[in-house]
């Protein structure tokens, strides 16, 4: 076990995309980092080296967050290496393997998306929260928080990927539930709601959103980037908004702002 005084953040799906943007910003802010993903660690030499170059001690926790055994193993690994966890960033998520109209979508796809995007973060948060409560009792001045990366799809309808929208609406309610429950322990919970972010997940619809953004989809006339989400996560994880538990932070370039 390390004996560092640095705070520790666990970012699920932290090896690429939005998750890596979050992990990078947290490393810059002085956090040690645990990241999770499905790929073998041998395939992650580049992102792990990049995080270490920012000064972080890095632990990789391979596994499917939809699996109870995998979630338990991840937290056990973090506990064995760091002995603590200050911030959980629930970022890992999947899109439907095939976009299908809700009149044709399958139960298999629904179970896959909701199991990863809702059940996984829900029970990972439960386990992490109980550990944070124990730590908070022994370290009353320490800052602990849970940050959930949701999506504008919590409220913006896409009928060709209904299971994804339902999963993100679930994240929104989950964030409020945990915020309400953990308030007595002084552990804030936040939801960050990204808009159209340039990642692997959106690579297949690049031309579509290039045209929409050019036509005024967003007030800020550009794609969002993982760094945009990372900066918001960094501020929340640093304790800059301790009195804003349960709140949604929109990072969507003004996309969802009502306009005439």
Buried (B, 14 or more C-beta within 10 A) or exposed (E): EEEEEBBBBBBBBBBBBBBBBBBBBBBBBEBBBBBBBBEEEEEBEEBBEBBEEBBBBBBBBBBBBBBBEBBBBBBEBBEEBBEBBBBBBBBBBBBBEEBBEBEEBEEEBBEBBBBBBBBBBBBBBEBBBEBBBEBBEEEEEBBBBBBBBBBBBBBBEEEBBBBBBBBBBBBBEBBBBBBEBBEEEBBBBBBBBBBBBBBEBBEEEEEEBEEBBEEEBBEEEEBBBBBBBBBBBBBBBBBEBEEEBBBBBBBBBEBBEEEE
